[in-house]
Amino acid sequence: MPAHDKDYRENFARSLFLTGKITQEAAHALSPRIKELRAASGDPITLYIDSPGGSSAVAEGIRFLIKAPDQDGRRCRLITVAIGTAASAAADLLALGDYAIAEPQADIRYHGSRQAFEQLLTFEGATSVAANLQEANERLALRLARSSFRRIIWRVVQLEDAIEKFRDGPEGLEELVEALTAKFTPQNAMLLREAIAKQKSLQEVQTAADNYLKKRKNVAQWPTKQLEPELVRALVDYRSRLHKEDDWLLSRTGMREVASDFSLIHDYASQTKDLDAQLEVYGSLFLTQAQSAEFKSKSEEEHKVYLESHAADKLEVLWYFVVSLCRLLQTKDYQLTPEEAYWLGVVDEVTGSGLQSDREMIEMILSTESATRKP
Amino acid sequence: MLHQSHEEERAPGVDESMARVVRIIVEQYDGDVKAFVESNRYRIEANRRTKAASDHGDEAALRKCPPTTKIIGRISRVHYS
């Protein structure tokens, strides 16, 4: 009997169905069952999804209720399964599962946050709505990137020749992404190409800001209050150098560009803690053969330092790429097949597809261990 | 508005499982994920076939047995004659 790991398996006995529009009423209907399942045990809860979307805030509320700690601090793992349509907020919810599964008939669709209005808008009102929508998109994009990142790692390490080049250095990212685009329809492949272009511009902004700040003394010790205005100066300097041939002014589009660069750097920098944790778990997959041999000869204590100097730069550019990708997913309409969702890191597994998954790899190890334990 | 303050943490046990997968791939397969997956798929399939063959052998043995009704009939005769 092959080994099964319940953390990676859907379980009908501990399941919920989210069908139709995601509304406050739908959440109210699910709440008693969620509480019942959480009270019964700390085992994973499966959420079957067939929904055109709805309120992102309500979808998040459902997710938080499933994953909230009980009085002993115990949390249930969330397994999401797309059984039909998973669009908009439902697609986000699917991807944010601790383990996300798509059935072959699933239809996964993304688009940016939308808001419906009954009353007429003033200029001030429209500006505030635009800012809110942008903020919601940003936050969702970063949250999506956090859950997609480990999945993308497992996707790119399957791209044989391209991953070898990427292991040689972060400049191999473009080739890696190009190899990944072969898994997509031409329309969705554009998403990846746009993401790599965005990743490059982000890297440029980051490098320019780093170079500017490096000239300041003890910048690492500066309090945020002092650092932020200096970062703005760095970005104004970068943008004005970039547009030195144009009639570029802060009072026209300049201020918006600087503000956008500032939020970019600020958001990305706030994610470095996540990156450290991922480096520790996955960093060794990004070492060349020679580095891998050297890594194996080192002690456990030396591993972290070794990965920081030999794999962190590769993981960092990959992380920037994934964030750029998730930002783009929140801006236009994208329709993904289950396989495309898999290659994009939206889901972990497509049932019956034969595509490698976390579950399969973990169960392989469990089955080896149980076979060696047998007399 | 989304609830920013409610960010949940990933279960440490799960990250540990994935870390174990990565360690095995790096230590035993030189980081070659495909080799790890394919060799394990092959091994699991071979085990499944061996088990199926042995199950098939049991079935053959069972087919040699007389039908249940005949066995019950024989027991009844012994008991009630």
Interface residues (C-beta under 8 A of the other chain):
Chain A: P2 D5 D7 S56 A57 E60 G61 F64 K67 A68 R75 R77 D98 N132 A136 R139 L140 R150 W154 V157 Q158 E160 A277 E280 V281 Y282 S284 L285 L287 Q289 S292 F295 K296 Q356 D358 E360 M361 I362 M364 I365 S367 T368 A371
Chain B: M1 L2 H3 Q4 H6 E8 E9 R10 A11 G13 V14 D15 S17 M18 A19 R20 V21 V22 R23 I24 I25 V26 E27 D30 G31 V33 K34 F36 V37 N40 R41 R43 I44 N47 R48
